[in-house]
Amino acid sequence: MGRTEYIDGRLQAIIPLQVKPYSHQAVPTITGSPVTNQAGTVLYGYYGMDYRLPGGDCLRMVANHNKATVQLFLLTTIPEKLQQLPGDRTASLVANAISHVHRYRIRANSYEKPLTDIQTAKYELASQCIANLQQLLPRERDITPDNWGAQEALRGDIIAILDECCAKNRLLANNPIISEGELNRILFDAVKMAQHYEFNRFYQVTRIDQLDFTQYDAEASNSRPSCFVWDSELHIGQDEEALNDTIRVICQLYGLNPAPALTIPANRFKRLALFLRQLWHDSRDWINHSLIQHQPTEIINTNTRLDGLSITRIKPYYHLRGLEQIGYKKLDDLVAAFTKQRIAKLTAASLQEAIALLTNLENGSWVELPDQQVIVRVDNEIVVLPFFVEKHAYYPLPSGEDLFTLSQLSKHHLYLPERINLRIKAFFSRLPTFFFQLYEHLYQLIAYELGNEFIHHIHSGHHLVESKPNTPPPHLISLQHFLSKEGVLANGETLEEFVKTQIATSRYVIARENHPPSPPAYDNPLHRLLGVVRHIAGFFIETNEKNPIVGTLAMAAYAYGAGAVIAPEMLTKLLQKLQLNKLISGIKPTQELGKWMSHGATAEAISAAVTYWQTIVVGGDLDQFFVKAATVLKEDPAEVAIIAALALSLGYGLCNTIPTFKKEKGRFPYFNYAAFGGKGGAALYSTVMHPGEDWLFGSIKWLLKGGLTLAKIVLGPLAEGYHYGYRKGFLSGLKKSWSLMRYNSRQTLAALGDLSLALTTIPLLEIGSLFIHVPFLGLTGLLSKSLAILGNWHLLGQALLDFSDWLTNRNYLPGFRLSPLYGFNISFKPYVKNFWLNNSLNLLRIVTLTPLALLKNLILLPTIDILSFSIRLSLTCLTPIIRQLAYTAGTSLIVAALLWDNTAGHIFRLAAKGVTHSANWLESLAGFAKQGLLAQIQITRRQLHAWAFCKEDGLLHEMHKNNDNDYFMQELMRLEKLEPFPHDTTRCLLEVLLDTDESTQEKKEIDIPLSATQTINEAIHYPPLFTATQFPSSSSGENRTLVTNYL
């Protein structure tokens, strides 16, 4: 916990910033009460912050109360900036591949400076790859949706460009201290994305689909530049790493000082050390937070309404402190506000010259640079303060550290115990909601959608009385009547038409693709099952494929574990021939391990093999595994616990229900429970917490639609004959049934044909990758890496010397302290007003908590302290020894390298390059052949789908097209998030309609002084989304203004 102060009569945590947001505000939280369908769900609520940026741009940071990360809105008039931001481009294969590779450049720009030669070479590789991909953008736009050959040719060219970059990166890794690294992982993900990408079956790719808005204003004939809105939720979701990448890009685009917290050590061991240090500091902060008796707390006022909504107004526990981002008339005024003193400025031509000038000057001295930067000496530190000039006023710019600090607000609302408690409550409160929503969806589907479809089928071809249009819900009628009466709506204009008109005439343009990805071509259970099987298999295959050397060793370990149980004698002979006699002694322990986990030869072999495979995979990437595991447990331990419980419960049920599995249970079957229920537990959790068009409802929907089709064929003629007689009804119905049978038979044949073709891709993709691609690259990579080590003794020795310099002979023992959490803190608390009942509850609390406190004080905390002391003692004793050994070995290798590297080392280095070049050539040749076969299969699948589903597929796509109306309609609160802060509660129509304390007259007539809001809007150059309407008052001749910004 940082520094705290008493502000406005309460203790608040101070968040130090270099520059405070231009405006910020806490918006009330709205939650569902326990008796409603939204029980325990946070529907709305956030803390909003605005930063002004050069050129009239604006960065809006929204710390949503129900999200783990901050939501960012970048409002800009320069569309080129949008292409630099991270995120998936789901409507364009080429743009999506470029975005993947660009993520490496964003990351590389945050590496510690200066970059090494290898890092620079990798950056140039990524840049060249992006340049090659950009040449394909016009070609992609020219391809029509029915030109399947051109689409597959484009896919092949993209994969070829990515594979070429992979091959060159592999050559750079012919070095004992260089790995293929992050670039290899990003390229691997890009190739997989390109391989499984589904082209849009109806719409042609446009510039906007490629997130290219450079010609938007010209095509729309706009007189004024549009305001483009980049919403992080649309592009990166809740991905924290992508959020950090966004902050890095914004710092680069607007010349902000990079955030030191976002600097990435290129060395993986340094990254691990940095993570462990941060984890240690976070743990210490939490312990210190737990010991504080008077903690900073929010002021919470909750009003539970009769309609089930709870409105919670929260004053945050934190207070932002820093320089105000307001317009200063002079640069001297800006610096004086920052340093709290006035000193005459100095000028310099470069940063180095400015630092030299300030070195011997007093605090508060400052130097102006030509590129709109000020270098200030504050508290004996040199601070770079960028600024921009707008309308003859000087505005300070925030630092990247400010943006990063504010981006962590959503995570710092609650500490670990509160987050666990909230997540568990949310899960169990969602269980009744899940079943209720499933019932509602099924009722809506059966009673309305399928029922209306059956009725329409019966009456099609006959004269029908026109049905009356659907009547809007009562609350929309009352709202529409209210707005029409006040003159906001034109005569006869509906509320929906009004909203669409206002959005269409607004300058806000949501930066996203025009056409979302096509829905899945087939939604039958067989295709869904194939997708599930491929998803599970992909976990094993991709894990091996990302690191072929480790993957090859893991496959060898898998074979060893299986062979030790099934064929121990054959395995013994094989190991003797390979001169691996030491591994023979591990056969018997492997057999015991299999028996401990399972029962039966096959089950024991699988258990032992998978255990060895997982051990090698985790050991080969141990640092990243530890980082990811610790991060997940730290950020959301309750979610992990719930998924684990669901997985074990599901696995237990399967293993005890299916007789075969029940017989194969070993003495410790929990690993099998987790293996059988792992993916199922995650799927169940996702289904309960995020119900919708998921695997469960989708499968039920498909079955019901199949039943409807059967009813149309069998019962349709009878129903039609009942309504229209034998000749006009029954015979007409038979014709419809025959036509429907032909149509559905064609669709069934197409689906079965597609499934067969999809099965033929398994040997080319999954089986080929697992048994050919991974071993080939693993063996050749291991051979080339070994040859590179033998040919580069000098580099290896220098790495050992650098490691010895990095370690320090630090004594860790003085920093040891016993845990401050010892003790008993079981005091009486007032739970209820009744004296006897309150004492009984406190007595129950003491009886329950006393054993836990004893366990904590006598076992848990002493164990942690002993472990901490042992680690500190080991580091103190072993560090000097390790440093000396590393220094000695490094020096010896460097001396020996003077002779070796210049003689025999040349041969080994040439051999390593030869192996890598040969492997790259063979992989390219095999990849070309594989891609050709896959292209033919994919073209045939598209032909089958077009033959059977062309008509209804077109109708389905016409219903799925992105526009700004849908963006706001899907979540109406997005309207309010786009308005500048602070929000006046009288301007928010939502609060006016929800407020039960105001009189009807006050709700109908809202008097607003617009001067403040118009000033803010004009300052950032963007008008509000909705406009103000003038109408005469019924009581006097004065004009009243009803601001219609929010609905």
Secondary structure as UniProt FT lines:
FT   STRAND          4..7
FT   TURN            8..9
FT   STRAND          10..19
FT   STRAND          23..32
FT   TURN            34..35
FT   TURN            37..38
FT   STRAND          42..53
FT   HELIX           54..56
FT   STRAND          57..64
FT   TURN            65..66
FT   STRAND          71..76
FT   HELIX           79..84
FT   TURN            90..91
FT   HELIX           93..108
FT   TURN            109..110
FT   HELIX           117..134
FT   TURN            135..136
FT   HELIX           137..142
FT   TURN            145..146
FT   HELIX           148..172
FT   TURN            176..177
FT   HELIX           181..196
FT   HELIX           208..210
FT   TURN            214..215
FT   HELIX           216..220
FT   STRAND          227..231
FT   HELIX           232..235
FT   TURN            236..238
FT   HELIX           240..254
FT   HELIX           260..262
FT   HELIX           268..291
FT   STRAND          299..304
FT   TURN            306..307
FT   STRAND          309..315
FT   STRAND          318..323
FT   HELIX           331..339
FT   STRAND          346..347
FT   HELIX           351..358
FT   TURN            359..360
FT   TURN            363..364
FT   STRAND          366..369
FT   TURN            370..372
FT   STRAND          373..378
FT   TURN            379..380
FT   STRAND          381..390
FT   TURN            391..392
FT   STRAND          393..396
FT   HELIX           400..407
FT   HELIX           409..412
FT   HELIX           416..444
FT   HELIX           445..450
FT   HELIX           451..459
FT   TURN            460..461
FT   HELIX           474..485
FT   TURN            486..487
FT   TURN            491..492
FT   HELIX           495..504
FT   STRAND          508..510
FT   HELIX           525..546
FT   HELIX           548..566
FT   HELIX           568..577
FT   TURN            578..579
FT   HELIX           581..586
FT   HELIX           587..597
FT   HELIX           601..620
FT   HELIX           622..635
FT   HELIX           637..657
FT   HELIX           659..663
FT   HELIX           670..689
FT   HELIX           695..714
FT   HELIX           716..725
FT   HELIX           726..730
FT   HELIX           731..762
FT   HELIX           763..767
FT   HELIX           769..773
FT   HELIX           774..791
FT   HELIX           793..806
FT   HELIX           813..815
FT   TURN            820..821
FT   HELIX           835..855
FT   HELIX           856..860
FT   HELIX           861..900
FT   TURN            901..903
FT   HELIX           904..959
FT   HELIX           964..970
FT   TURN            972..973
FT   HELIX           974..977
FT   HELIX           985..987
FT   HELIX           989..994
FT   HELIX           1000..1004
FT   HELIX           1011..1019
FT   TURN            1020..1021
FT   STRAND          1028..1032
FT   STRAND          1039..1043
//
